[in-house]
């Protein structure tokens, strides 16, 4: 009903389910819920400066999470 928010509205036709992801925006902030994990973001920035460092970041923080799911 409100044109200001209409662009971010999904019709029910496109929704197949909803999943809760606790701290799903981490390491970034989620409004007033939790802040940025500045130490982690700095670590990511340092590691992502090289291809090897980025692969090490993925192995340490992304691949392990996928394996646990």
Residue pairs with C-beta under 8 A, 6 or more apart in sequence:
23 30
23 34
24 30
26 34
26 37
26 40
27 36
27 37
27 40
27 41
27 44
28 36
28 37
28 41
29 35
29 36
43 57
44 57
44 61
46 53
47 53
47 54
47 56
47 57
48 54
48 57
